[in-house]
Amino acid sequence: MAKTILAVDDSSSLRQMVAFSLKAAGYQVVEAVDGQEGLEKAKLQNVDLVLTDQNMPRMDGLQLIKLLRELPSYAKTPILMLTTESSDEMKAKGRAAGANGWLVKPFDPQRLIEVVKKVIG
């Protein structure tokens, strides 16, 4: 059965690009427009990996990660941040919140697939 990835980003064009790349590599993708919707969708369906942006309306990526980590079903789920924020300070905040990795936008679809395969196979 295909692994499922939750892609959370307020940019529809970026979500579409991420979803297209992941689906082409054989993954199922659930999309969410911001952290709030991402959290709601994560509660409805367990996913194998969460890919989240940082800067979004209603709930940002760090808040989403913290709330997901409080759910028993997401205590160990890999979470990657896909964002334009690349400062060491932001990466430290991401790690502290529970992020497992970091991809900087604009991302290379091939690199995204490589990282996802490393993380969840």
C-alpha positions as protocol buffer text, in pm:
chain_id: "A"
residue {
  index: 1
  type: MET
  ca { x: 0 y: 0 z: 0 }
}
residue {
  index: 2
  type: ALA
  ca { x: 126 y: 346 z: -86 }
}
residue {
  index: 3
  type: LYS
  ca { x: 260 y: 564 z: 194 }
}
residue {
  index: 4
  type: THR
  ca { x: 55 y: 876 z: 263 }
}
residue {
  index: 5
  type: ILE
  ca { x: 202 y: 1223 z: 301 }
}
residue {
  index: 6
  type: LEU
  ca { x: 26 y: 1530 z: 442 }
}
residue {
  index: 7
  type: ALA
  ca { x: 141 y: 1843 z: 254 }
}
residue {
  index: 8
  type: VAL
  ca { x: 58 y: 2167 z: 437 }
}
residue {
  index: 9
  type: ASP
  ca { x: 118 y: 2500 z: 260 }
}
residue {
  index: 10
  type: ASP
  ca { x: -91 y: 2811 z: 198 }
}
residue {
  index: 11
  type: SER
  ca { x: 45 y: 2841 z: -158 }
}
residue {
  index: 12
  type: SER
  ca { x: -179 y: 2635 z: -386 }
}
residue {
  index: 13
  type: SER
  ca { x: 82 y: 2633 z: -664 }
}
residue {
  index: 14
  type: LEU
  ca { x: 346 y: 2496 z: -427 }
}
residue {
  index: 15
  type: ARG
  ca { x: 107 y: 2236 z: -285 }
}
residue {
  index: 16
  type: GLN
  ca { x: 23 y: 2125 z: -638 }
}
residue {
  index: 17
  type: MET
  ca { x: 391 y: 2095 z: -729 }
}
residue {
  index: 18
  type: VAL
  ca { x: 467 y: 1897 z: -412 }
}
residue {
  index: 19
  type: ALA
  ca { x: 161 y: 1672 z: -464 }
}
residue {
  index: 20
  type: PHE
  ca { x: 246 y: 1615 z: -832 }
}
residue {
  index: 21
  type: SER
  ca { x: 608 y: 1522 z: -750 }
}
residue {
  index: 22
  type: LEU
  ca { x: 510 y: 1288 z: -466 }
}
residue {
  index: 23
  type: LYS
  ca { x: 225 y: 1120 z: -656 }
}
residue {
  index: 24
  type: ALA
  ca { x: 458 y: 1063 z: -954 }
}
residue {
  index: 25
  type: ALA
  ca { x: 692 y: 882 z: -712 }
}
residue {
  index: 26
  type: GLY
  ca { x: 408 y: 657 z: -594 }
}
residue {
  index: 27
  type: TYR
  ca { x: 295 y: 830 z: -274 }
}
residue {
  index: 28
  type: GLN
  ca { x: -59 y: 928 z: -176 }
}
residue {
  index: 29
  type: VAL
  ca { x: -96 y: 1295 z: -83 }
}
residue {
  index: 30
  type: VAL
  ca { x: -340 y: 1472 z: 148 }
}
residue {
  index: 31
  type: GLU
  ca { x: -331 y: 1851 z: 109 }
}
residue {
  index: 32
  type: ALA
  ca { x: -406 y: 2123 z: 364 }
}
residue {
  index: 33
  type: VAL
  ca { x: -404 y: 2503 z: 321 }
}
residue {
  index: 34
  type: ASP
  ca { x: -267 y: 2593 z: 667 }
}
residue {
  index: 35
  type: GLY
  ca { x: -171 y: 2447 z: 1003 }
}
residue {
  index: 36
  type: GLN
  ca { x: -527 y: 2444 z: 1132 }
}
residue {
  index: 37
  type: GLU
  ca { x: -656 y: 2239 z: 838 }
}
residue {
  index: 38
  type: GLY
  ca { x: -342 y: 2025 z: 852 }
}
residue {
  index: 39
  type: LEU
  ca { x: -409 y: 1939 z: 1215 }
}
residue {
  index: 40
  type: GLU
  ca { x: -774 y: 1857 z: 1139 }
}
residue {
  index: 41
  type: LYS
  ca { x: -679 y: 1630 z: 847 }
}
residue {
  index: 42
  type: ALA
  ca { x: -403 y: 1463 z: 1051 }
}
residue {
  index: 43
  type: LYS
  ca { x: -658 y: 1377 z: 1321 }
}
residue {
  index: 44
  type: LEU
  ca { x: -897 y: 1227 z: 1062 }
}
residue {
  index: 45
  type: GLN
  ca { x: -636 y: 1008 z: 897 }
}
residue {
  index: 46
  type: ASN
  ca { x: -295 y: 887 z: 1010 }
}
residue {
  index: 47
  type: VAL
  ca { x: -24 y: 972 z: 759 }
}
residue {
  index: 48
  type: ASP
  ca { x: 332 y: 840 z: 722 }
}
residue {
  index: 49
  type: LEU
  ca { x: 498 y: 1181 z: 684 }
}
residue {
  index: 50
  type: VAL
  ca { x: 406 y: 1547 z: 731 }
}
residue {
  index: 51
  type: LEU
  ca { x: 557 y: 1815 z: 507 }
}
residue {
  index: 52
  type: THR
  ca { x: 477 y: 2164 z: 633 }
}
residue {
  index: 53
  type: ASP
  ca { x: 550 y: 2524 z: 545 }
}
residue {
  index: 54
  type: GLN
  ca { x: 632 y: 2765 z: 830 }
}
residue {
  index: 55
  type: ASN
  ca { x: 457 y: 3093 z: 744 }
}
residue {
  index: 56
  type: MET
  ca { x: 83 y: 3033 z: 702 }
}
residue {
  index: 57
  type: PRO
  ca { x: -240 y: 3201 z: 816 }
}
residue {
  index: 58
  type: ARG
  ca { x: -437 y: 3071 z: 1119 }
}
residue {
  index: 59
  type: MET
  ca { x: -157 y: 2838 z: 1237 }
}
residue {
  index: 60
  type: ASP
  ca { x: 208 y: 2832 z: 1138 }
}
residue {
  index: 61
  type: GLY
  ca { x: 430 y: 2528 z: 1089 }
}
residue {
  index: 62
  type: LEU
  ca { x: 595 y: 2536 z: 1431 }
}
residue {
  index: 63
  type: GLN
  ca { x: 260 y: 2545 z: 1609 }
}
residue {
  index: 64
  type: LEU
  ca { x: 132 y: 2261 z: 1388 }
}
residue {
  index: 65
  type: ILE
  ca { x: 437 y: 2048 z: 1469 }
}
residue {
  index: 66
  type: LYS
  ca { x: 403 y: 2109 z: 1844 }
}
residue {
  index: 67
  type: LEU
  ca { x: 33 y: 2012 z: 1838 }
}
residue {
  index: 68
  type: LEU
  ca { x: 96 y: 1703 z: 1624 }
}
residue {
  index: 69
  type: ARG
  ca { x: 369 y: 1586 z: 1863 }
}
residue {
  index: 70
  type: GLU
  ca { x: 117 y: 1603 z: 2149 }
}
residue {
  index: 71
  type: LEU
  ca { x: -100 y: 1342 z: 1972 }
}
residue {
  index: 72
  type: PRO
  ca { x: 5 y: 984 z: 2055 }
}
residue {
  index: 73
  type: SER
  ca { x: -40 y: 879 z: 1691 }
}
residue {
  index: 74
  type: TYR
  ca { x: 206 y: 1148 z: 1575 }
}
residue {
  index: 75
  type: ALA
  ca { x: 469 y: 1117 z: 1850 }
}
residue {
  index: 76
  type: LYS
  ca { x: 707 y: 940 z: 1612 }
}
residue {
  index: 77
  type: THR
  ca { x: 577 y: 1039 z: 1266 }
}
residue {
  index: 78
  type: PRO
  ca { x: 849 y: 1208 z: 1056 }
}
residue {
  index: 79
  type: ILE
  ca { x: 783 y: 1579 z: 1003 }
}
residue {
  index: 80
  type: LEU
  ca { x: 978 y: 1784 z: 750 }
}
residue {
  index: 81
  type: MET
  ca { x: 961 y: 2161 z: 715 }
}
residue {
  index: 82
  type: LEU
  ca { x: 952 y: 2292 z: 359 }
}
residue {
  index: 83
  type: THR
  ca { x: 1002 y: 2666 z: 383 }
}
residue {
  index: 84
  type: THR
  ca { x: 1182 y: 2978 z: 265 }
}
residue {
  index: 85
  type: GLU
  ca { x: 1308 y: 3022 z: 625 }
}
residue {
  index: 86
  type: SER
  ca { x: 1661 y: 2886 z: 636 }
}
residue {
  index: 87
  type: SER
  ca { x: 1822 y: 3065 z: 932 }
}
residue {
  index: 88
  type: ASP
  ca { x: 1994 y: 2856 z: 1199 }
}
residue {
  index: 89
  type: GLU
  ca { x: 1762 y: 3014 z: 1455 }
}
residue {
  index: 90
  type: MET
  ca { x: 1451 y: 2898 z: 1269 }
}
residue {
  index: 91
  type: LYS
  ca { x: 1599 y: 2549 z: 1220 }
}
residue {
  index: 92
  type: ALA
  ca { x: 1667 y: 2532 z: 1595 }
}
residue {
  index: 93
  type: LYS
  ca { x: 1305 y: 2631 z: 1664 }
}
residue {
  index: 94
  type: GLY
  ca { x: 1190 y: 2365 z: 1419 }
}
residue {
  index: 95
  type: ARG
  ca { x: 1398 y: 2098 z: 1588 }
}
residue {
  index: 96
  type: ALA
  ca { x: 1275 y: 2209 z: 1931 }
}
residue {
  index: 97
  type: ALA
  ca { x: 913 y: 2182 z: 1810 }
}
residue {
  index: 98
  type: GLY
  ca { x: 980 y: 1829 z: 1684 }
}
residue {
  index: 99
  type: ALA
  ca { x: 1071 y: 1864 z: 1314 }
}
residue {
  index: 100
  type: ASN
  ca { x: 1295 y: 1588 z: 1180 }
}
residue {
  index: 101
  type: GLY
  ca { x: 1432 y: 1776 z: 881 }
}
residue {
  index: 102
  type: TRP
  ca { x: 1435 y: 2083 z: 665 }
}
residue {
  index: 103
  type: LEU
  ca { x: 1397 y: 2157 z: 294 }
}
residue {
  index: 104
  type: VAL
  ca { x: 1439 y: 2511 z: 166 }
}
residue {
  index: 105
  type: LYS
  ca { x: 1212 y: 2660 z: -101 }
}
residue {
  index: 106
  type: PRO
  ca { x: 1232 y: 2685 z: -390 }
}
residue {
  index: 107
  type: PHE
  ca { x: 1278 y: 2310 z: -370 }
}
residue {
  index: 108
  type: ASP
  ca { x: 1407 y: 2068 z: -629 }
}
residue {
  index: 109
  type: PRO
  ca { x: 1139 y: 1799 z: -682 }
}
residue {
  index: 110
  type: GLN
  ca { x: 1408 y: 1531 z: -726 }
}
residue {
  index: 111
  type: ARG
  ca { x: 1569 y: 1631 z: -394 }
}
residue {
  index: 112
  type: LEU
  ca { x: 1227 y: 1624 z: -224 }
}
residue {
  index: 113
  type: ILE
  ca { x: 1169 y: 1266 z: -341 }
}
residue {
  index: 114
  type: GLU
  ca { x: 1520 y: 1161 z: -230 }
}
residue {
  index: 115
  type: VAL
  ca { x: 1463 y: 1303 z: 118 }
}
residue {
  index: 116
  type: VAL
  ca { x: 1114 y: 1150 z: 150 }
}
residue {
  index: 117
  type: LYS
  ca { x: 1247 y: 807 z: 38 }
}
residue {
  index: 118
  type: LYS
  ca { x: 1526 y: 830 z: 298 }
}
residue {
  index: 119
  type: VAL
  ca { x: 1276 y: 914 z: 570 }
}
residue {
  index: 120
  type: ILE
  ca { x: 987 y: 676 z: 498 }
}
residue {
  index: 121
  type: GLY
  ca { x: 1107 y: 452 z: 214 }
}
